[in-house]
Amino acid sequence: MLIPYDSEQGELKKELLFRQTFAFYKSAFPGVRCLDLQSSIRDDVSMGSLVEYPDSEAAQAWTQHFGGRFDVKHYRIVFMSENILLVVFATDFILKQVSQ
């Protein structure tokens, strides 16, 4: 997924990649909340940033499902300019600069 951003050199892009993705959910934002995922982190925190939910029961359930072979993490990001919410269950993520 390419993410454009403004810099001193003009608009640049970074690529957001998730490693070992086990599940994801994409919906309109704002919109109807279909997932009942509980966390100690408020949903309105860091709207345009990638947020990890370290106490996610859903991520713990995925980790248990695989017998602990994978440490599954719960991520969420809202793309405000696109009105898209993305929820991802993966082991990790990479953010890398895209060559111009």
C-alpha positions as CSV (number, residue, x, y, z in Angstrom):
1,M,0.0,0.0,0.0
2,L,1.5,3.3,-1.1
3,I,1.1,6.3,1.2
4,P,1.9,9.8,-0.2
5,Y,3.2,12.5,2.2
6,D,4.5,16.0,1.9
7,S,8.2,16.6,2.5
8,E,10.8,19.4,1.8
9,Q,11.4,17.7,-1.5
10,G,7.7,17.8,-2.4
11,E,5.4,14.8,-2.4
12,L,7.0,11.5,-1.6
13,K,5.7,8.0,-1.0
14,K,6.2,5.3,1.5
15,E,5.1,1.7,1.2
16,L,3.3,0.1,4.1
17,L,3.7,-3.7,4.1
18,F,2.3,-6.2,6.7
19,R,4.2,-9.4,7.3
20,Q,2.3,-12.7,7.7
21,T,-1.2,-11.3,7.5
22,F,-3.8,-13.6,8.9
23,A,-6.9,-11.4,8.6
24,F,-7.9,-7.9,7.6
25,Y,-11.0,-5.8,7.5
26,K,-11.6,-2.8,5.3
27,S,-14.6,-0.5,5.5
28,A,-15.7,3.1,4.9
29,F,-14.8,5.6,7.6
30,P,-16.8,7.0,9.2
31,G,-19.3,4.2,8.9
32,V,-21.1,1.4,10.6
33,R,-19.0,-0.4,13.2
34,C,-19.2,-4.1,12.4
35,L,-16.3,-5.5,14.4
36,D,-16.8,-5.6,18.2
37,L,-13.1,-5.4,19.1
38,Q,-12.3,-4.2,22.6
39,S,-9.1,-2.4,23.6
40,S,-7.7,0.0,26.2
41,I,-6.8,2.5,23.4
42,R,-9.6,4.9,22.3
43,D,-10.6,4.7,18.7
44,D,-10.1,8.5,18.2
45,V,-6.4,8.3,19.1
46,S,-4.1,9.1,16.2
47,M,-6.7,9.0,13.4
48,G,-4.2,9.2,10.5
49,S,-1.5,7.0,12.2
50,L,-0.9,3.3,12.3
51,V,-2.0,2.1,15.8
52,E,-1.1,-1.2,17.4
53,Y,-3.5,-2.6,20.1
54,P,-1.2,-4.5,22.5
55,D,-4.0,-5.9,24.6
56,S,-6.2,-7.1,21.7
57,E,-8.1,-10.2,22.6
58,A,-8.6,-10.9,18.9
59,A,-4.8,-10.9,18.4
60,Q,-4.3,-13.2,21.4
61,A,-6.9,-15.6,20.0
62,W,-5.0,-15.7,16.6
63,T,-1.7,-16.3,18.5
64,Q,-3.4,-19.2,20.5
65,H,-4.9,-20.6,17.3
66,F,-1.4,-21.1,15.9
67,G,-0.1,-22.6,19.2
68,G,2.2,-19.6,19.8
69,R,4.2,-20.2,16.5
70,F,3.2,-16.6,15.5
71,D,3.0,-13.5,17.7
72,V,-0.1,-12.0,16.0
73,K,-0.6,-8.2,16.5
74,H,-3.6,-6.1,15.9
75,Y,-3.2,-2.9,13.8
76,R,-5.6,-0.2,12.7
77,I,-5.1,2.7,10.4
78,V,-7.6,5.3,9.0
79,F,-6.9,6.9,5.6
80,M,-8.7,10.2,6.1
81,S,-8.3,11.4,2.5
82,E,-9.8,8.1,1.2
83,N,-12.4,7.6,4.0
84,I,-11.1,4.1,4.6
85,L,-10.6,2.1,7.8
86,L,-8.2,-0.8,7.7
87,V,-7.8,-3.4,10.5
88,V,-5.1,-5.9,10.1
89,F,-3.9,-9.0,12.1
90,A,-0.3,-9.7,11.2
91,T,3.0,-10.5,12.8
92,D,4.7,-7.2,11.9
93,F,4.8,-4.3,9.5
94,I,7.5,-2.5,7.4
95,L,7.4,1.1,6.3
96,K,9.9,1.8,3.6
97,Q,10.7,4.8,1.3
98,V,9.8,4.3,-2.3
99,S,12.4,5.4,-4.8
100,Q,11.5,8.3,-7.0
